[in-house]
Amino acid sequence: MRRLTRRQLLERIDGERIRQAIEDVERRSTGEVRVSISTFFWGSVRRNAELAFTRLGMAATKERNAVLFFLVPSRRRLVVMGDTAIHEQVGGEFWGKLSDDMLQRMRAGEFTEGLVLGIERAGEVLARHFPRLVPGPNLLPDEIDLGPRHPPA
C-alpha cells in the first residue's frame, strides 16, 4: 500500500461498494464487520486496532464473531482481527493470509478491491461457521469508521 493520508485514501475508495460488501456478509451470517481508517499515530498498530475493536463495540456482540479491518494508510499497515468465536474457527494464519492478499491489491492501487476482497473472504468463513438462518438486526453500523482524531497509543 502506498503511503497515503487518510483523506487521500478516502478519495480513492468507493465507500458505497465497501458498505454493500459488508451488508452482503451480514445478510448471510450473524457476524458483524467494520472497516476503520485511522489517522497517523505513533505506537503499536495492533494495539490501536484492539482499542478500535473495543471502541466500536465489536467485542460486545452476542456471538463474539465480529471482524475488524483496521487501516493506517500513512504507515502502510493493515490489521484484520476477529473476535474470539470466529478466531477460534479460523486461527491467526487465516487473518495473516487475508491481510497479505489485501495488501497486495492495495499496493497495486486497488484500494476498494482490496477491502472488498477481505470483506468477502471473511464473509465466506462467517457464513460457514455462523450462518444467518432467520433475518436479524444489524447490530453495528456498516459505514467506514474514521475513529478518533488522535488514537490513544
Rosetta constraint file for C-alpha pairs under 8 A:
AtomPair CA 1 CA 73 HARMONIC 7.39 0.50
AtomPair CA 1 CA 76 HARMONIC 5.39 0.50
AtomPair CA 1 CA 77 HARMONIC 7.77 0.50
AtomPair CA 1 CA 103 HARMONIC 6.00 0.50
AtomPair CA 1 CA 104 HARMONIC 7.46 0.50
AtomPair CA 1 CA 105 HARMONIC 7.97 0.50
AtomPair CA 1 CA 106 HARMONIC 4.83 0.50
AtomPair CA 1 CA 107 HARMONIC 3.76 0.50
AtomPair CA 1 CA 108 HARMONIC 7.26 0.50
AtomPair CA 1 CA 109 HARMONIC 7.12 0.50
AtomPair CA 2 CA 73 HARMONIC 7.49 0.50
AtomPair CA 2 CA 76 HARMONIC 6.35 0.50
AtomPair CA 2 CA 106 HARMONIC 7.64 0.50
AtomPair CA 2 CA 107 HARMONIC 5.97 0.50
AtomPair CA 2 CA 109 HARMONIC 7.57 0.50
AtomPair CA 3 CA 73 HARMONIC 5.81 0.50
AtomPair CA 3 CA 74 HARMONIC 4.98 0.50
AtomPair CA 3 CA 75 HARMONIC 6.23 0.50
AtomPair CA 3 CA 76 HARMONIC 5.47 0.50
AtomPair CA 4 CA 8 HARMONIC 5.83 0.50
AtomPair CA 4 CA 9 HARMONIC 6.20 0.50
AtomPair CA 4 CA 73 HARMONIC 5.17 0.50
AtomPair CA 4 CA 74 HARMONIC 4.90 0.50
AtomPair CA 4 CA 75 HARMONIC 7.95 0.50
AtomPair CA 4 CA 76 HARMONIC 7.65 0.50
AtomPair CA 5 CA 9 HARMONIC 6.33 0.50
AtomPair CA 5 CA 39 HARMONIC 7.10 0.50
AtomPair CA 5 CA 40 HARMONIC 7.65 0.50
AtomPair CA 5 CA 73 HARMONIC 5.94 0.50
AtomPair CA 5 CA 74 HARMONIC 5.11 0.50
AtomPair CA 6 CA 10 HARMONIC 6.15 0.50
AtomPair CA 6 CA 37 HARMONIC 6.69 0.50
AtomPair CA 6 CA 38 HARMONIC 6.62 0.50
AtomPair CA 6 CA 39 HARMONIC 5.76 0.50
AtomPair CA 6 CA 72 HARMONIC 7.54 0.50
AtomPair CA 6 CA 73 HARMONIC 6.07 0.50
AtomPair CA 6 CA 74 HARMONIC 6.99 0.50
AtomPair CA 7 CA 11 HARMONIC 6.26 0.50
AtomPair CA 8 CA 12 HARMONIC 6.50 0.50
AtomPair CA 9 CA 13 HARMONIC 6.35 0.50
AtomPair CA 9 CA 73 HARMONIC 7.00 0.50
AtomPair CA 9 CA 111 HARMONIC 7.79 0.50
AtomPair CA 10 CA 14 HARMONIC 7.90 0.50
AtomPair CA 10 CA 15 HARMONIC 7.85 0.50
AtomPair CA 12 CA 111 HARMONIC 6.97 0.50
AtomPair CA 12 CA 112 HARMONIC 7.68 0.50
AtomPair CA 13 CA 111 HARMONIC 5.89 0.50
AtomPair CA 13 CA 112 HARMONIC 4.92 0.50
AtomPair CA 14 CA 18 HARMONIC 6.52 0.50
AtomPair CA 14 CA 112 HARMONIC 5.90 0.50
AtomPair CA 15 CA 19 HARMONIC 6.09 0.50
AtomPair CA 15 CA 112 HARMONIC 7.94 0.50
AtomPair CA 15 CA 143 HARMONIC 7.56 0.50
AtomPair CA 15 CA 144 HARMONIC 7.14 0.50
AtomPair CA 16 CA 20 HARMONIC 6.06 0.50
AtomPair CA 17 CA 21 HARMONIC 6.15 0.50
AtomPair CA 17 CA 112 HARMONIC 7.55 0.50
AtomPair CA 17 CA 116 HARMONIC 7.57 0.50
AtomPair CA 18 CA 22 HARMONIC 6.33 0.50
AtomPair CA 18 CA 112 HARMONIC 7.01 0.50
AtomPair CA 18 CA 115 HARMONIC 7.00 0.50
AtomPair CA 18 CA 116 HARMONIC 5.97 0.50
AtomPair CA 19 CA 23 HARMONIC 6.25 0.50
AtomPair CA 19 CA 142 HARMONIC 5.55 0.50
AtomPair CA 19 CA 143 HARMONIC 5.76 0.50
AtomPair CA 19 CA 144 HARMONIC 7.49 0.50
AtomPair CA 20 CA 24 HARMONIC 6.16 0.50
AtomPair CA 21 CA 25 HARMONIC 6.36 0.50
AtomPair CA 21 CA 116 HARMONIC 6.25 0.50
AtomPair CA 21 CA 119 HARMONIC 6.54 0.50
AtomPair CA 21 CA 120 HARMONIC 6.76 0.50
AtomPair CA 22 CA 26 HARMONIC 6.23 0.50
AtomPair CA 22 CA 33 HARMONIC 6.16 0.50
AtomPair CA 22 CA 34 HARMONIC 7.61 0.50
AtomPair CA 22 CA 119 HARMONIC 6.59 0.50
AtomPair CA 22 CA 142 HARMONIC 6.27 0.50
AtomPair CA 23 CA 27 HARMONIC 6.13 0.50
AtomPair CA 23 CA 142 HARMONIC 6.94 0.50
AtomPair CA 24 CA 28 HARMONIC 6.62 0.50
AtomPair CA 25 CA 29 HARMONIC 6.21 0.50
AtomPair CA 25 CA 31 HARMONIC 7.69 0.50
AtomPair CA 25 CA 33 HARMONIC 7.85 0.50
AtomPair CA 25 CA 119 HARMONIC 7.51 0.50
AtomPair CA 25 CA 120 HARMONIC 6.89 0.50
AtomPair CA 25 CA 123 HARMONIC 4.84 0.50
AtomPair CA 25 CA 124 HARMONIC 7.75 0.50
AtomPair CA 25 CA 126 HARMONIC 7.83 0.50
AtomPair CA 25 CA 127 HARMONIC 7.52 0.50
AtomPair CA 26 CA 30 HARMONIC 6.15 0.50
AtomPair CA 26 CA 31 HARMONIC 6.06 0.50
AtomPair CA 26 CA 32 HARMONIC 6.24 0.50
AtomPair CA 26 CA 33 HARMONIC 7.53 0.50
AtomPair CA 26 CA 123 HARMONIC 7.72 0.50
AtomPair CA 26 CA 138 HARMONIC 7.54 0.50
AtomPair CA 27 CA 132 HARMONIC 6.88 0.50
AtomPair CA 27 CA 135 HARMONIC 7.55 0.50
AtomPair CA 28 CA 123 HARMONIC 7.80 0.50
AtomPair CA 28 CA 127 HARMONIC 5.63 0.50
AtomPair CA 28 CA 131 HARMONIC 6.01 0.50
AtomPair CA 28 CA 132 HARMONIC 5.31 0.50
AtomPair CA 29 CA 123 HARMONIC 7.40 0.50
AtomPair CA 29 CA 126 HARMONIC 5.82 0.50
AtomPair CA 29 CA 127 HARMONIC 4.58 0.50
AtomPair CA 29 CA 130 HARMONIC 5.45 0.50
AtomPair CA 29 CA 131 HARMONIC 4.25 0.50
AtomPair CA 29 CA 132 HARMONIC 4.23 0.50
AtomPair CA 29 CA 133 HARMONIC 7.95 0.50
AtomPair CA 30 CA 63 HARMONIC 7.79 0.50
AtomPair CA 30 CA 65 HARMONIC 7.65 0.50
AtomPair CA 30 CA 126 HARMONIC 7.53 0.50
AtomPair CA 30 CA 127 HARMONIC 7.70 0.50
AtomPair CA 30 CA 130 HARMONIC 5.76 0.50
AtomPair CA 30 CA 131 HARMONIC 6.15 0.50
AtomPair CA 30 CA 132 HARMONIC 5.18 0.50
AtomPair CA 30 CA 136 HARMONIC 7.86 0.50
AtomPair CA 31 CA 63 HARMONIC 7.71 0.50
AtomPair CA 31 CA 65 HARMONIC 5.10 0.50
AtomPair CA 31 CA 66 HARMONIC 5.30 0.50
AtomPair CA 31 CA 67 HARMONIC 7.50 0.50
AtomPair CA 31 CA 126 HARMONIC 6.09 0.50
AtomPair CA 31 CA 127 HARMONIC 7.98 0.50
AtomPair CA 31 CA 130 HARMONIC 6.80 0.50
AtomPair CA 32 CA 58 HARMONIC 7.66 0.50
AtomPair CA 32 CA 61 HARMONIC 7.96 0.50
AtomPair CA 32 CA 65 HARMONIC 6.77 0.50
AtomPair CA 32 CA 66 HARMONIC 4.52 0.50
AtomPair CA 32 CA 67 HARMONIC 6.30 0.50
AtomPair CA 32 CA 138 HARMONIC 7.81 0.50
AtomPair CA 32 CA 139 HARMONIC 7.26 0.50
AtomPair CA 32 CA 140 HARMONIC 6.74 0.50
AtomPair CA 33 CA 66 HARMONIC 5.72 0.50
AtomPair CA 33 CA 67 HARMONIC 4.85 0.50
AtomPair CA 33 CA 68 HARMONIC 5.95 0.50
AtomPair CA 33 CA 69 HARMONIC 7.93 0.50
AtomPair CA 33 CA 119 HARMONIC 7.61 0.50
AtomPair CA 33 CA 140 HARMONIC 7.94 0.50
AtomPair CA 33 CA 142 HARMONIC 7.28 0.50
AtomPair CA 34 CA 66 HARMONIC 7.96 0.50
AtomPair CA 34 CA 67 HARMONIC 6.47 0.50
AtomPair CA 34 CA 68 HARMONIC 5.02 0.50
AtomPair CA 34 CA 69 HARMONIC 6.30 0.50
AtomPair CA 34 CA 140 HARMONIC 7.84 0.50
AtomPair CA 34 CA 141 HARMONIC 7.60 0.50
AtomPair CA 34 CA 142 HARMONIC 6.34 0.50
AtomPair CA 34 CA 143 HARMONIC 7.57 0.50
AtomPair CA 34 CA 144 HARMONIC 6.92 0.50
AtomPair CA 34 CA 145 HARMONIC 7.43 0.50
AtomPair CA 35 CA 68 HARMONIC 5.92 0.50
AtomPair CA 35 CA 69 HARMONIC 4.73 0.50
AtomPair CA 35 CA 70 HARMONIC 6.08 0.50
AtomPair CA 35 CA 71 HARMONIC 7.81 0.50
AtomPair CA 35 CA 143 HARMONIC 7.57 0.50
AtomPair CA 35 CA 144 HARMONIC 5.17 0.50
AtomPair CA 35 CA 145 HARMONIC 6.08 0.50
AtomPair CA 36 CA 52 HARMONIC 7.78 0.50
AtomPair CA 36 CA 68 HARMONIC 7.38 0.50
AtomPair CA 36 CA 69 HARMONIC 6.18 0.50
AtomPair CA 36 CA 70 HARMONIC 4.89 0.50
AtomPair CA 36 CA 71 HARMONIC 6.23 0.50
AtomPair CA 36 CA 144 HARMONIC 5.75 0.50
AtomPair CA 36 CA 145 HARMONIC 4.45 0.50
AtomPair CA 36 CA 146 HARMONIC 5.79 0.50
AtomPair CA 36 CA 147 HARMONIC 6.74 0.50
AtomPair CA 37 CA 70 HARMONIC 5.99 0.50
AtomPair CA 37 CA 71 HARMONIC 4.80 0.50
AtomPair CA 37 CA 72 HARMONIC 6.05 0.50
AtomPair CA 37 CA 73 HARMONIC 7.57 0.50
AtomPair CA 37 CA 144 HARMONIC 7.28 0.50
AtomPair CA 37 CA 145 HARMONIC 6.31 0.50
AtomPair CA 37 CA 146 HARMONIC 5.28 0.50
AtomPair CA 37 CA 147 HARMONIC 7.09 0.50
AtomPair CA 38 CA 70 HARMONIC 7.40 0.50
AtomPair CA 38 CA 71 HARMONIC 6.11 0.50
AtomPair CA 38 CA 72 HARMONIC 5.09 0.50
AtomPair CA 38 CA 73 HARMONIC 7.45 0.50
AtomPair CA 38 CA 146 HARMONIC 6.09 0.50
AtomPair CA 38 CA 147 HARMONIC 6.30 0.50
AtomPair CA 38 CA 148 HARMONIC 7.94 0.50
AtomPair CA 38 CA 151 HARMONIC 7.63 0.50
AtomPair CA 39 CA 72 HARMONIC 6.45 0.50
AtomPair CA 39 CA 73 HARMONIC 7.66 0.50
AtomPair CA 39 CA 74 HARMONIC 7.13 0.50
AtomPair CA 39 CA 149 HARMONIC 6.81 0.50
AtomPair CA 39 CA 150 HARMONIC 6.87 0.50
AtomPair CA 39 CA 151 HARMONIC 7.70 0.50
AtomPair CA 40 CA 72 HARMONIC 6.70 0.50
AtomPair CA 40 CA 73 HARMONIC 7.78 0.50
AtomPair CA 40 CA 74 HARMONIC 5.64 0.50
AtomPair CA 40 CA 75 HARMONIC 7.00 0.50
AtomPair CA 40 CA 150 HARMONIC 7.83 0.50
AtomPair CA 41 CA 150 HARMONIC 6.94 0.50
AtomPair CA 41 CA 151 HARMONIC 6.71 0.50
AtomPair CA 41 CA 153 HARMONIC 7.49 0.50
AtomPair CA 42 CA 153 HARMONIC 6.80 0.50
AtomPair CA 43 CA 47 HARMONIC 7.95 0.50
AtomPair CA 43 CA 48 HARMONIC 7.94 0.50
AtomPair CA 43 CA 153 HARMONIC 5.32 0.50
AtomPair CA 44 CA 48 HARMONIC 6.29 0.50
AtomPair CA 44 CA 153 HARMONIC 6.80 0.50
AtomPair CA 45 CA 49 HARMONIC 6.13 0.50
AtomPair CA 45 CA 72 HARMONIC 7.70 0.50
AtomPair CA 45 CA 77 HARMONIC 7.45 0.50
AtomPair CA 45 CA 79 HARMONIC 7.50 0.50
AtomPair CA 46 CA 50 HARMONIC 6.28 0.50
AtomPair CA 46 CA 79 HARMONIC 6.55 0.50
AtomPair CA 47 CA 51 HARMONIC 6.30 0.50
AtomPair CA 47 CA 153 HARMONIC 7.31 0.50
AtomPair CA 48 CA 52 HARMONIC 6.09 0.50
AtomPair CA 48 CA 151 HARMONIC 6.90 0.50
AtomPair CA 48 CA 152 HARMONIC 7.10 0.50
AtomPair CA 48 CA 153 HARMONIC 6.30 0.50
AtomPair CA 49 CA 53 HARMONIC 6.09 0.50
AtomPair CA 49 CA 70 HARMONIC 5.87 0.50
AtomPair CA 49 CA 79 HARMONIC 6.76 0.50
AtomPair CA 50 CA 54 HARMONIC 6.45 0.50
AtomPair CA 51 CA 55 HARMONIC 6.04 0.50
AtomPair CA 52 CA 56 HARMONIC 5.91 0.50
AtomPair CA 52 CA 147 HARMONIC 7.44 0.50
AtomPair CA 53 CA 57 HARMONIC 6.56 0.50
AtomPair CA 53 CA 58 HARMONIC 5.44 0.50
AtomPair CA 53 CA 59 HARMONIC 6.69 0.50
AtomPair CA 53 CA 68 HARMONIC 6.68 0.50
AtomPair CA 54 CA 58 HARMONIC 5.94 0.50
AtomPair CA 54 CA 59 HARMONIC 5.86 0.50
AtomPair CA 57 CA 61 HARMONIC 7.30 0.50
AtomPair CA 57 CA 140 HARMONIC 7.81 0.50
AtomPair CA 58 CA 64 HARMONIC 7.81 0.50
AtomPair CA 58 CA 66 HARMONIC 5.76 0.50
AtomPair CA 58 CA 67 HARMONIC 7.73 0.50
AtomPair CA 58 CA 83 HARMONIC 7.58 0.50
AtomPair CA 58 CA 140 HARMONIC 7.88 0.50
AtomPair CA 59 CA 64 HARMONIC 6.29 0.50
AtomPair CA 59 CA 66 HARMONIC 7.25 0.50
AtomPair CA 59 CA 83 HARMONIC 6.46 0.50
AtomPair CA 60 CA 64 HARMONIC 7.04 0.50
AtomPair CA 61 CA 65 HARMONIC 7.13 0.50
AtomPair CA 61 CA 66 HARMONIC 6.99 0.50
AtomPair CA 61 CA 139 HARMONIC 7.67 0.50
AtomPair CA 63 CA 85 HARMONIC 6.95 0.50
AtomPair CA 64 CA 83 HARMONIC 5.38 0.50
AtomPair CA 64 CA 84 HARMONIC 5.84 0.50
AtomPair CA 64 CA 85 HARMONIC 5.26 0.50
AtomPair CA 64 CA 86 HARMONIC 7.18 0.50
AtomPair CA 65 CA 82 HARMONIC 6.61 0.50
AtomPair CA 65 CA 83 HARMONIC 5.25 0.50
AtomPair CA 65 CA 84 HARMONIC 6.77 0.50
AtomPair CA 65 CA 85 HARMONIC 5.33 0.50
AtomPair CA 65 CA 86 HARMONIC 4.93 0.50
AtomPair CA 65 CA 87 HARMONIC 7.89 0.50
AtomPair CA 65 CA 126 HARMONIC 7.60 0.50
AtomPair CA 65 CA 130 HARMONIC 7.91 0.50
AtomPair CA 66 CA 82 HARMONIC 5.72 0.50
AtomPair CA 66 CA 83 HARMONIC 5.38 0.50
AtomPair CA 66 CA 86 HARMONIC 7.44 0.50
AtomPair CA 67 CA 80 HARMONIC 7.19 0.50
AtomPair CA 67 CA 81 HARMONIC 5.69 0.50
AtomPair CA 67 CA 82 HARMONIC 4.30 0.50
AtomPair CA 67 CA 83 HARMONIC 6.41 0.50
AtomPair CA 67 CA 122 HARMONIC 7.59 0.50
AtomPair CA 68 CA 79 HARMONIC 7.88 0.50
AtomPair CA 68 CA 80 HARMONIC 5.68 0.50
AtomPair CA 68 CA 81 HARMONIC 5.36 0.50
AtomPair CA 68 CA 82 HARMONIC 6.36 0.50
AtomPair CA 69 CA 78 HARMONIC 7.15 0.50
AtomPair CA 69 CA 79 HARMONIC 6.05 0.50
AtomPair CA 69 CA 80 HARMONIC 4.68 0.50
AtomPair CA 69 CA 81 HARMONIC 6.81 0.50
AtomPair CA 70 CA 78 HARMONIC 5.66 0.50
AtomPair CA 70 CA 79 HARMONIC 5.13 0.50
AtomPair CA 70 CA 80 HARMONIC 6.26 0.50
AtomPair CA 71 CA 76 HARMONIC 7.85 0.50
AtomPair CA 71 CA 77 HARMONIC 6.03 0.50
AtomPair CA 71 CA 78 HARMONIC 4.55 0.50
AtomPair CA 71 CA 79 HARMONIC 6.57 0.50
AtomPair CA 72 CA 76 HARMONIC 6.04 0.50
AtomPair CA 72 CA 77 HARMONIC 5.22 0.50
AtomPair CA 72 CA 78 HARMONIC 6.25 0.50
AtomPair CA 73 CA 77 HARMONIC 6.29 0.50
AtomPair CA 73 CA 78 HARMONIC 7.98 0.50
AtomPair CA 78 CA 99 HARMONIC 6.74 0.50
AtomPair CA 78 CA 103 HARMONIC 7.55 0.50
AtomPair CA 79 CA 99 HARMONIC 6.83 0.50
AtomPair CA 80 CA 95 HARMONIC 5.94 0.50
AtomPair CA 80 CA 96 HARMONIC 7.70 0.50
AtomPair CA 80 CA 98 HARMONIC 7.72 0.50
AtomPair CA 80 CA 99 HARMONIC 6.29 0.50
AtomPair CA 81 CA 87 HARMONIC 7.88 0.50
AtomPair CA 81 CA 95 HARMONIC 6.60 0.50
AtomPair CA 82 CA 86 HARMONIC 5.92 0.50
AtomPair CA 82 CA 87 HARMONIC 5.37 0.50
AtomPair CA 83 CA 87 HARMONIC 5.93 0.50
AtomPair CA 84 CA 88 HARMONIC 6.02 0.50
AtomPair CA 85 CA 89 HARMONIC 6.66 0.50
AtomPair CA 86 CA 90 HARMONIC 6.40 0.50
AtomPair CA 86 CA 126 HARMONIC 7.14 0.50
AtomPair CA 86 CA 129 HARMONIC 7.68 0.50
AtomPair CA 87 CA 91 HARMONIC 5.06 0.50
AtomPair CA 87 CA 92 HARMONIC 7.04 0.50
AtomPair CA 89 CA 129 HARMONIC 7.41 0.50
AtomPair CA 90 CA 94 HARMONIC 5.88 0.50
AtomPair CA 90 CA 95 HARMONIC 7.95 0.50
AtomPair CA 90 CA 125 HARMONIC 7.72 0.50
AtomPair CA 91 CA 95 HARMONIC 7.15 0.50
AtomPair CA 92 CA 96 HARMONIC 6.26 0.50
AtomPair CA 93 CA 97 HARMONIC 6.14 0.50
AtomPair CA 94 CA 98 HARMONIC 6.04 0.50
AtomPair CA 95 CA 99 HARMONIC 6.09 0.50
AtomPair CA 96 CA 100 HARMONIC 6.21 0.50
AtomPair CA 97 CA 101 HARMONIC 6.19 0.50
AtomPair CA 98 CA 102 HARMONIC 6.19 0.50
AtomPair CA 98 CA 118 HARMONIC 6.26 0.50
AtomPair CA 98 CA 121 HARMONIC 7.71 0.50
AtomPair CA 99 CA 103 HARMONIC 6.06 0.50
AtomPair CA 99 CA 118 HARMONIC 7.49 0.50
AtomPair CA 100 CA 104 HARMONIC 6.18 0.50
AtomPair CA 101 CA 105 HARMONIC 6.69 0.50
AtomPair CA 101 CA 114 HARMONIC 7.61 0.50
AtomPair CA 101 CA 118 HARMONIC 7.91 0.50
AtomPair CA 102 CA 106 HARMONIC 6.29 0.50
AtomPair CA 102 CA 114 HARMONIC 4.51 0.50
AtomPair CA 102 CA 115 HARMONIC 6.49 0.50
AtomPair CA 102 CA 117 HARMONIC 6.72 0.50
AtomPair CA 102 CA 118 HARMONIC 6.09 0.50
AtomPair CA 103 CA 107 HARMONIC 5.91 0.50
AtomPair CA 103 CA 114 HARMONIC 6.82 0.50
AtomPair CA 104 CA 108 HARMONIC 6.60 0.50
AtomPair CA 104 CA 114 HARMONIC 7.71 0.50
AtomPair CA 105 CA 109 HARMONIC 6.70 0.50
AtomPair CA 105 CA 110 HARMONIC 5.23 0.50
AtomPair CA 105 CA 111 HARMONIC 6.75 0.50
AtomPair CA 105 CA 113 HARMONIC 6.87 0.50
AtomPair CA 105 CA 114 HARMONIC 5.02 0.50
AtomPair CA 106 CA 110 HARMONIC 4.83 0.50
AtomPair CA 106 CA 111 HARMONIC 4.68 0.50
AtomPair CA 106 CA 113 HARMONIC 7.77 0.50
AtomPair CA 106 CA 114 HARMONIC 5.62 0.50
AtomPair CA 110 CA 114 HARMONIC 6.02 0.50
AtomPair CA 111 CA 115 HARMONIC 6.34 0.50
AtomPair CA 112 CA 116 HARMONIC 6.06 0.50
AtomPair CA 113 CA 117 HARMONIC 5.91 0.50
AtomPair CA 114 CA 118 HARMONIC 6.34 0.50
AtomPair CA 115 CA 119 HARMONIC 6.16 0.50
AtomPair CA 116 CA 120 HARMONIC 5.96 0.50
AtomPair CA 117 CA 121 HARMONIC 6.18 0.50
AtomPair CA 118 CA 122 HARMONIC 6.07 0.50
AtomPair CA 119 CA 123 HARMONIC 5.95 0.50
AtomPair CA 120 CA 124 HARMONIC 6.26 0.50
AtomPair CA 121 CA 125 HARMONIC 6.75 0.50
AtomPair CA 122 CA 126 HARMONIC 6.15 0.50
AtomPair CA 123 CA 127 HARMONIC 5.92 0.50
AtomPair CA 124 CA 128 HARMONIC 6.21 0.50
AtomPair CA 125 CA 129 HARMONIC 6.09 0.50
AtomPair CA 125 CA 130 HARMONIC 7.97 0.50
AtomPair CA 126 CA 130 HARMONIC 5.22 0.50
AtomPair CA 126 CA 131 HARMONIC 6.84 0.50
AtomPair CA 127 CA 131 HARMONIC 4.41 0.50
AtomPair CA 127 CA 132 HARMONIC 7.16 0.50
AtomPair CA 132 CA 136 HARMONIC 7.88 0.50
AtomPair CA 147 CA 151 HARMONIC 7.50 0.50
